[in-house]
Amino acid sequence: MMHPPEFDEYAEDYDAALTKGLAVSGEDREHFARGRIAFLVDYLQQLRLQPGSVMDFGCGTGTSTPFLLSVMGARTVVGIDASPKCLEVARKKYGSEEVQFLLPDQYQPSAQMDLIFSNGTFHHIPLAERATAINYIYRSLRPGGLFALWENNPWNPGTRYIMSRYVFDRDAITLTPPEARRLLRAVGFEVLGVNFLFIFPRALRWFRGIEALVSRLPLGAQYQVLCRRP
């Protein structure tokens, strides 16, 4: 599940490939990584929630880790990924006493996580295995814990173009927001909301101030489905 072992061959160059693919937006991967976490944190503040233990499901090379710590304020982060090489890169960059990176079978779900974050992972998971992955996440969360599923918006033509520039995304099977909601509800999650982000490229950055106001419209390059384990 998540980034499969074949991602091992891209591990060392993965971040550079992402940066190259995102160049058409005028921004780098850190802009999007920070933006996702900042948007999620604003949502959590509205709910008056401050997660302490966080899992990054499908963490890849750990790009989100520093933002989960600095922007979200997580006390501990567990990164889960199926690619040993990606995990090796992540450990070198971000491993610490507060942060560990593990293969899926090295972490036993035990209903302890406050929040699980996953970005751009499920379009790499075969259709027949997605429910199993969601169940793994569900069992890892404490009752009342939250799952923030971020995925590429297949309704956005810019997103489709950028994905076509990545060799590791050419066999991806995208996930629409309605499909994501159905998948989450089938496992038992309560869906709290769906929001779209990253509407305007850097050339139109003056309009970014209104993105939060129109985040319910399916315009952004990515979307977040926030849900809760009852």
C-alpha positions as CSV (number, residue, x, y, z in Angstrom):
1,M,0.0,0.0,0.0
2,M,0.9,3.7,-0.4
3,H,4.2,4.4,-2.2
4,P,5.1,0.9,-3.5
5,P,8.6,-0.6,-3.4
6,E,9.1,0.5,-7.1
7,F,9.4,4.0,-5.6
8,D,12.8,2.9,-4.3
9,E,14.3,3.8,-7.7
10,Y,13.0,7.3,-7.4
11,A,13.9,7.9,-3.8
12,E,17.1,9.8,-4.2
13,D,15.7,12.1,-7.0
14,Y,12.1,12.2,-5.8
15,D,12.2,15.7,-4.3
16,A,14.0,17.1,-7.3
17,A,11.4,15.5,-9.6
18,L,8.6,17.1,-7.6
19,T,10.2,20.5,-7.8
20,K,10.6,20.2,-11.6
21,G,7.0,19.0,-12.1
22,L,5.7,21.8,-9.9
23,A,7.7,24.5,-11.7
24,V,4.8,25.3,-14.0
25,S,2.9,26.7,-10.9
26,G,5.8,29.0,-10.1
27,E,6.2,27.4,-6.6
28,D,8.3,24.7,-5.1
29,R,7.2,21.7,-3.0
30,E,7.8,23.4,0.3
31,H,5.1,26.0,-0.6
32,F,2.5,23.3,-1.1
33,A,3.7,21.2,1.9
34,R,3.5,24.2,4.2
35,G,0.2,25.3,2.7
36,R,-1.5,22.0,3.3
37,I,-0.5,21.9,6.9
38,A,-1.3,25.6,7.5
39,F,-4.8,25.1,6.0
40,L,-5.4,22.0,8.2
41,V,-4.2,23.8,11.3
42,D,-6.6,26.7,10.7
43,Y,-9.4,24.1,10.4
44,L,-8.3,22.4,13.6
45,Q,-8.2,25.7,15.5
46,Q,-11.9,26.2,14.5
47,L,-12.6,22.9,16.1
48,R,-10.3,23.8,19.1
49,L,-8.1,20.8,18.6
50,Q,-4.4,20.5,19.0
51,P,-3.1,17.0,18.0
52,G,-0.1,15.8,19.9
53,S,0.6,12.4,18.2
54,V,0.5,12.5,14.4
55,M,1.0,9.9,11.7
56,D,2.0,10.8,8.1
57,F,0.6,7.9,6.1
58,G,2.5,7.6,2.8
59,C,5.2,9.9,4.1
60,G,7.6,9.4,1.2
61,T,10.8,11.2,1.9
62,G,9.3,13.1,4.8
63,T,8.6,16.4,3.2
64,S,5.7,17.2,5.5
65,T,7.6,16.3,8.7
66,P,9.1,19.7,9.6
67,F,5.7,21.4,9.0
68,L,3.9,18.9,11.2
69,L,6.3,19.8,13.9
70,S,6.7,23.5,13.5
71,V,3.3,24.7,12.0
72,M,1.0,22.1,13.6
73,G,3.0,21.7,16.8
74,A,2.9,17.9,16.9
75,R,4.9,16.4,19.8
76,T,5.6,13.1,17.9
77,V,5.4,12.1,14.3
78,V,5.3,8.6,12.8
79,G,5.9,8.4,9.1
80,I,4.6,5.3,7.4
81,D,5.6,4.2,3.9
82,A,6.0,1.0,1.8
83,S,9.2,2.2,0.1
84,P,12.3,1.3,2.2
85,K,14.5,3.7,0.2
86,C,12.1,6.6,0.7
87,L,12.1,5.9,4.4
88,E,15.9,5.8,4.4
89,V,16.0,9.3,2.9
90,A,13.4,10.5,5.4
91,R,15.4,9.2,8.4
92,K,18.6,10.9,7.2
93,K,16.8,14.2,6.8
94,Y,14.3,14.3,9.7
95,G,14.7,11.3,12.0
96,S,14.9,12.2,15.7
97,E,13.7,11.1,19.1
98,E,10.3,12.7,18.3
99,V,10.1,11.4,14.7
100,Q,10.3,7.8,13.4
101,F,9.8,6.4,9.9
102,L,8.5,2.8,9.6
103,L,7.2,0.3,7.1
104,P,3.5,-0.5,7.5
105,D,4.1,-3.9,9.1
106,Q,6.5,-2.3,11.6
107,Y,3.7,-0.2,13.1
108,Q,0.8,-2.0,14.8
109,P,-2.4,0.0,14.8
110,S,-3.5,0.5,18.4
111,A,-6.0,3.4,18.5
112,Q,-3.6,5.9,19.8
113,M,-3.0,8.6,17.1
114,D,-4.7,12.0,17.5
115,L,-4.4,12.8,13.8
116,I,-3.4,11.1,10.6
117,F,-2.3,13.1,7.6
118,S,-1.9,11.7,4.1
119,N,-1.0,13.6,1.0
120,G,-1.1,12.3,-2.6
121,T,-0.9,8.7,-1.4
122,F,-4.2,7.0,-2.4
123,H,-3.8,7.5,-6.2
124,H,-0.8,5.1,-5.9
125,I,-2.8,2.4,-4.0
126,P,-4.5,-0.2,-6.2
127,L,-8.3,0.1,-6.1
128,A,-8.7,-3.3,-4.4
129,E,-6.3,-2.3,-1.6
130,R,-7.7,1.1,-0.7
131,A,-10.3,-0.1,1.8
132,T,-7.5,-2.0,3.6
133,A,-5.4,1.1,3.8
134,I,-8.3,3.2,5.2
135,N,-9.0,0.5,7.7
136,Y,-5.3,0.6,8.8
137,I,-5.7,4.3,9.4
138,Y,-9.0,3.9,11.2
139,R,-7.5,1.4,13.6
140,S,-4.5,3.6,14.2
141,L,-6.7,6.6,15.4
142,R,-8.0,7.0,18.9
143,P,-11.8,7.4,19.1
144,G,-12.5,11.0,18.2
145,G,-9.2,11.2,16.2
146,L,-9.1,12.9,12.8
147,F,-7.9,11.8,9.4
148,A,-6.9,14.5,6.9
149,L,-6.9,12.9,3.4
150,W,-5.3,15.1,0.8
151,E,-5.5,14.1,-2.8
152,N,-4.9,15.6,-6.2
153,N,-8.0,17.0,-7.7
154,P,-8.7,15.1,-11.0
155,W,-11.3,17.7,-12.0
156,N,-8.5,20.3,-12.3
157,P,-6.9,20.3,-15.7
158,G,-3.7,21.8,-14.3
159,T,-3.4,19.0,-11.8
160,R,-3.7,16.4,-14.6
161,Y,-1.1,18.2,-16.6
162,I,1.4,18.3,-13.7
163,M,0.8,14.6,-12.9
164,S,1.5,13.7,-16.5
165,R,5.0,15.2,-16.0
166,Y,5.9,12.7,-13.3
167,V,7.1,9.3,-14.4
168,F,5.9,7.9,-11.0
169,D,2.4,9.2,-11.6
170,R,1.7,7.9,-15.1
171,D,0.0,4.8,-13.9
172,A,-1.8,6.5,-11.0
173,I,-5.6,6.0,-10.6
174,T,-7.0,9.3,-9.4
175,L,-9.6,9.6,-6.7
176,T,-12.5,12.1,-7.0
177,P,-13.9,13.7,-3.9
178,P,-17.2,11.7,-4.0
179,E,-15.2,8.5,-4.3
180,A,-13.0,9.5,-1.3
181,R,-16.1,10.3,0.8
182,R,-17.7,6.9,0.0
183,L,-14.5,5.1,0.8
184,L,-14.1,6.8,4.1
185,R,-17.7,6.3,5.1
186,A,-17.7,2.7,4.2
187,V,-15.0,2.0,6.7
188,G,-16.8,3.9,9.5
189,F,-15.5,7.5,9.3
190,E,-17.7,10.5,9.8
191,V,-16.9,13.1,7.1
192,L,-16.6,16.6,8.5
193,G,-15.9,18.5,5.3
194,V,-14.3,18.7,1.9
195,N,-12.2,21.7,0.9
196,F,-10.2,22.6,-2.2
197,L,-6.9,24.4,-2.1
198,F,-4.2,25.8,-4.5
199,I,-6.4,27.6,-7.0
200,F,-4.1,30.4,-8.1
201,P,-0.5,29.9,-9.5
202,R,2.3,32.3,-8.4
203,A,1.5,34.6,-11.3
204,L,-2.0,35.2,-9.8
205,R,-0.8,35.1,-6.1
206,W,-2.6,38.4,-5.4
207,F,-5.8,36.5,-5.4
208,R,-4.7,33.8,-2.9
209,G,-6.3,35.8,-0.1
210,I,-9.8,34.7,-1.2
211,E,-8.9,30.9,-1.5
212,A,-10.2,30.2,2.0
213,L,-13.5,31.9,1.1
214,V,-14.0,29.7,-2.0
215,S,-12.5,26.5,-0.7
216,R,-15.8,24.6,-1.0
217,L,-15.8,25.1,-4.8
218,P,-14.0,22.2,-6.7
219,L,-11.4,24.5,-8.2
220,G,-8.2,23.9,-6.5
221,A,-5.3,21.6,-7.5
222,Q,-5.8,19.5,-4.4
223,Y,-8.6,18.7,-2.0
224,Q,-8.8,17.7,1.7
225,V,-11.4,15.4,3.1
226,L,-11.3,15.8,6.9
227,C,-13.1,13.0,8.8
228,R,-13.4,11.7,12.4
229,R,-13.3,8.2,13.9
230,P,-16.4,8.1,16.1
